Amino acid sequence: MGGGKRRSSSHHREGHPMAIYQSMQRVRFSSADGYKKFQVLFADVRRHLKPLPGFLHLTWWVHPDDPTWFNEVSFWTSKEALEDWHMTIYHKHAKAWAAQGAIMEDIITNFELKSTRLLRVCPCCSHVQDKTFDLDREQETLAEPCPQCQFHFPVMPETANSTAVFRDAVESPATLKDAAE
């Protein structure tokens, strides 16, 4: 990535307007103190991710059966968008810090999306909904109420500590209207 030129954050393929990439990390820290220090750095990560073209989603959680096993999943509009994140100054410094002893093990796996489905059973009217959706519009899709009774399903909000960070790649008509007002 030379000369300040940005790579495109979309890749078209048959059946999907963009290739969506998932990066999954399974992490073990060298000590509880290393994890506490990591949390300080990680809490700021949302400020660096949200402005990036191509960023969609990041979640971080502790494995329910092993409190020393941490999991991160992030979604991107392209492999290039994920690579752009890895090239940011913030990510480079955070990675260098982690490699100096905070992390004992980091298993990274990347996937390309083939399909997405949303299966919902309304707790109010029992309407069953099973539909495909575009992951680049996940937040818009999750905000949709039950089509039968208008029940609003719970949607996890973003967190200040960056364990949940979300953004749709495509602006919804409602978002564009709100921005115009």
C-alpha positions as CSV (number, residue, x, y, z in Angstrom):
1,M,0.0,0.0,0.0
2,G,2.3,2.7,-1.2
3,G,1.9,6.3,-2.2
4,G,-1.1,6.9,0.2
5,K,-3.5,5.2,-2.3
6,R,-6.3,3.3,-0.7
7,R,-7.4,0.0,-1.9
8,S,-11.0,-0.6,-2.7
9,S,-13.0,-2.0,0.1
10,S,-15.5,-3.9,-2.0
11,H,-15.2,-6.9,-4.2
12,H,-18.1,-8.1,-6.3
13,R,-18.9,-11.7,-6.9
14,E,-22.0,-13.6,-8.2
15,G,-24.8,-13.6,-5.7
16,H,-23.3,-11.0,-3.3
17,P,-22.5,-7.4,-3.9
18,M,-19.3,-7.7,-1.8
19,A,-17.1,-10.5,-0.5
20,I,-17.4,-10.4,3.3
21,Y,-14.4,-11.6,5.3
22,Q,-14.4,-12.9,8.9
23,S,-11.3,-13.0,11.0
24,M,-11.5,-15.1,14.1
25,Q,-8.9,-15.1,16.9
26,R,-8.6,-17.4,19.8
27,V,-6.2,-15.9,22.4
28,R,-4.5,-17.0,25.6
29,F,-2.7,-14.4,27.7
30,S,0.5,-15.1,29.6
31,S,-1.0,-13.8,32.8
32,A,-4.1,-12.2,34.3
33,D,-2.0,-8.9,34.5
34,G,-1.3,-9.2,30.8
35,Y,-5.0,-9.4,30.1
36,K,-5.8,-6.4,32.3
37,K,-3.3,-4.3,30.4
38,F,-4.7,-5.6,27.1
39,Q,-8.2,-4.4,28.1
40,V,-6.9,-0.9,28.4
41,L,-5.6,-1.0,24.8
42,F,-8.6,-2.9,23.5
43,A,-11.1,-0.4,25.0
44,D,-9.8,2.2,22.5
45,V,-9.9,-0.1,19.5
46,R,-13.5,1.0,18.5
47,R,-12.3,4.5,17.9
48,H,-9.8,3.2,15.4
49,L,-12.1,0.6,13.7
50,K,-15.3,2.6,13.2
51,P,-13.8,5.2,10.7
52,L,-12.2,2.5,8.6
53,P,-13.8,1.8,5.2
54,G,-14.8,-1.9,5.2
55,F,-15.1,-2.5,8.9
56,L,-18.5,-4.0,9.9
57,H,-18.4,-5.9,13.2
58,L,-16.2,-6.9,16.2
59,T,-17.1,-9.0,19.2
60,W,-14.8,-10.3,22.0
61,W,-15.8,-12.7,24.7
62,V,-14.5,-15.1,27.3
63,H,-15.1,-18.8,26.6
64,P,-17.8,-20.0,29.1
65,D,-15.9,-23.2,30.0
66,D,-12.3,-21.8,30.1
67,P,-11.8,-18.3,31.6
68,T,-8.3,-18.1,30.1
69,W,-9.5,-18.6,26.5
70,F,-10.7,-15.4,24.7
71,N,-12.4,-15.2,21.4
72,E,-12.6,-12.3,18.9
73,V,-14.6,-12.2,15.7
74,S,-14.5,-9.4,13.2
75,F,-16.3,-8.9,9.8
76,W,-15.0,-6.9,6.9
77,T,-16.3,-5.9,3.5
78,S,-13.2,-7.3,1.8
79,K,-9.9,-9.0,2.6
80,E,-8.2,-5.8,1.6
81,A,-10.2,-3.9,4.3
82,L,-8.9,-6.4,6.9
83,E,-5.4,-6.0,5.6
84,D,-5.8,-2.2,5.8
85,W,-6.7,-2.5,9.5
86,H,-3.5,-4.6,10.1
87,M,-1.5,-1.8,8.5
88,T,-2.7,1.0,10.8
89,I,-0.3,2.4,13.2
90,Y,-2.5,1.6,16.2
91,H,-2.8,-2.1,15.2
92,K,0.9,-2.4,14.5
93,H,1.8,-1.0,17.9
94,A,-0.8,-3.1,19.8
95,K,0.5,-6.2,18.0
96,A,4.1,-5.4,18.9
97,W,3.1,-4.8,22.5
98,A,1.3,-8.1,22.7
99,A,4.2,-10.0,21.1
100,Q,6.5,-8.7,23.9
101,G,5.0,-11.2,26.3
102,A,1.3,-10.3,27.0
103,I,0.0,-13.1,24.7
104,M,1.0,-16.7,25.0
105,E,-1.0,-18.0,22.0
106,D,-3.1,-16.4,19.3
107,I,-4.8,-18.6,16.7
108,I,-6.0,-16.6,13.7
109,T,-8.4,-18.0,11.1
110,N,-9.9,-16.1,8.2
111,F,-13.0,-17.0,6.2
112,E,-14.9,-15.7,3.2
113,L,-18.7,-15.5,3.6
114,K,-20.8,-17.8,1.5
115,S,-24.3,-17.0,2.9
116,T,-26.1,-15.5,5.9
117,R,-29.5,-16.4,7.3
118,L,-31.6,-14.9,10.1
119,L,-33.9,-17.3,12.0
120,R,-36.2,-15.7,14.5
121,V,-39.2,-16.9,16.5
122,C,-41.2,-14.0,17.9
123,P,-41.8,-14.4,21.7
124,C,-45.0,-12.4,21.3
125,C,-46.9,-14.0,18.4
126,S,-44.8,-17.1,17.6
127,H,-44.2,-16.0,14.0
128,V,-41.3,-17.9,12.5
129,Q,-39.0,-15.9,10.2
130,D,-36.3,-17.6,8.2
131,K,-34.6,-15.4,5.6
132,T,-31.4,-14.6,4.0
133,F,-29.9,-11.1,4.5
134,D,-26.8,-9.1,3.5
135,L,-24.2,-9.0,6.3
136,D,-23.2,-5.6,5.2
137,R,-26.7,-4.5,6.4
138,E,-26.7,-6.6,9.6
139,Q,-27.6,-3.8,12.1
140,E,-30.4,-2.6,9.8
141,T,-31.7,-6.2,9.5
142,L,-31.5,-6.9,13.3
143,A,-33.4,-3.7,14.0
144,E,-36.4,-4.8,12.0
145,P,-39.4,-5.7,14.2
146,C,-41.5,-8.9,13.8
147,P,-43.4,-8.5,10.5
148,Q,-46.6,-9.9,12.0
149,C,-46.9,-8.1,15.4
150,Q,-44.2,-5.5,15.3
151,F,-42.4,-6.9,18.4
152,H,-38.9,-5.4,18.6
153,F,-36.2,-8.1,19.2
154,P,-33.4,-7.3,21.6
155,V,-30.3,-6.0,19.8
156,M,-27.0,-5.8,21.6
157,P,-25.7,-2.2,21.8
158,E,-22.0,-1.2,21.3
159,T,-19.9,-1.3,24.4
160,A,-17.5,1.3,25.7
161,N,-14.8,-1.3,26.3
162,S,-14.9,-2.4,22.6
163,T,-16.1,-5.9,23.2
164,A,-19.0,-5.2,20.8
165,V,-18.5,-2.7,17.9
166,F,-20.9,-2.7,14.9
167,R,-21.5,-0.7,11.7
168,D,-23.4,-1.3,8.5
169,A,-21.4,-0.8,5.3
170,V,-24.5,0.6,3.5
171,E,-26.4,3.5,4.9
172,S,-30.1,2.7,5.4
173,P,-32.7,5.2,4.1
174,A,-33.6,6.0,7.7
175,T,-30.0,6.8,8.6
176,L,-29.7,9.0,5.5
177,K,-32.9,10.8,6.4
178,D,-31.8,11.4,10.0
179,A,-28.4,12.8,8.7
180,A,-30.2,15.2,6.3
181,E,-32.4,16.7,9.1
